[in-house]
């Protein structure tokens, strides 16, 4: 589970911004919190929602999580001299010359870990990993100024690994690649638990849901049940995933296109696959007899297709206890479907493995204290003087439990609203 995440000098965040999943002492909506092992009795919220105007920084915070995850997973493949994807705050010269910094605290296998890294375009500047066996902090590694390391365990082995770690490579990634068990659990948390989905309409997410329907009858039944709850009219669904040869794919192509595909085809990237989904709707003949009508998924509404994509990610996250990061959850979905998806994470009978949901939205109808505790609601706001983003919780405003948060937000009590000038666009 995620405890907290911080980003500093990354895109629109000049100063350190921290999203905390630690629950306050508030006793409302107890189903929205959980008490995981490894956190000394502290509670974590099961979900967090982030509001803010366009260009306020909501997406940039989620992108920071995605950036850190991707860096951990691929850093060990970097070649000497390869540039890092350094995107500092660009609105002042001082920030451009400073490293970006990321810190994250999480729980893996009932043990808390704390990982941090700072970097620029050329190198990893600092990096550390601590863990808390039996609740006491213990150092796994500490890296300062790229090349200076401190180890408190397995010193000979870790020193050997550090000497083969390039300046633009994370030690966490390199050590795990070389099968050092001291870093494996932390690496696996990024690989297996953290899921960032910032572009939901990409075909890989649709393919993910199709694979679940194709391979897993239990998941298929759950997706069908969710679609039935959404009342989109789908009675059944079938999915086929079929491997194809490059000859099958190119047979009917024009010669020029066929030659281009054959020249660029890389079998090492895996087989070419065809994905087909058929949805079944109930209908009735003129005589009143029930019949079933097949549709291709492409014939369904955009909202139905998006819900189908999301349900695969949702059920997978709940099944495996993942931390699911979603941008613009509300796009193409009815308010009641948004609420249904959120409540699945809050329901302990559905969420048995500590899955968490973090998402950004403009849907103010979700600002409801029957759905969210106050410590679950966050705002991103751009400072008009500096251009930098700030992140803060509604808890800082101490609203009453009976307060209409939606009304208060739209009235500007919590900030994070666009400043719209009353000017004519056309003259």
Secondary structure, DSSP 8 states (H G I E B T S, - for coil): -EEEEEEESBTTB-S-EEEE-B--S--S-GGGEE--TTSTT--EESEEEEE--TTSSHHHHHHHHHHHHHHHHHGGG--TT---------SSHHHHTS-EEEEEEEEETTEEEEEEEEE-SS-EEEEEEEE-GGG--EEEEEEETTTEEE-SSSHHHHHHHHHT--TTS-HHHHHHHTT-HHHHHHHHIIIIIEEEES-TTSHHHHHHHHHHHHH-HHHHHHHHHHHHHTT----EEEEEEEEE-HHHHHTTS-HHHHHHHHHH--GGG--EEEEEEEEEEEEE-TT--EEEEEEEGGGS-HHHHHHHHHHHHHHHHHHHT-EEEES-TTTT--HHHHHHHHHHHH-TTT--S--EEEEE---GGG--TTT--GGGEEEEEE-TTT--EEEEEGGGGT--TT--HHHHHHTTTT----------S--
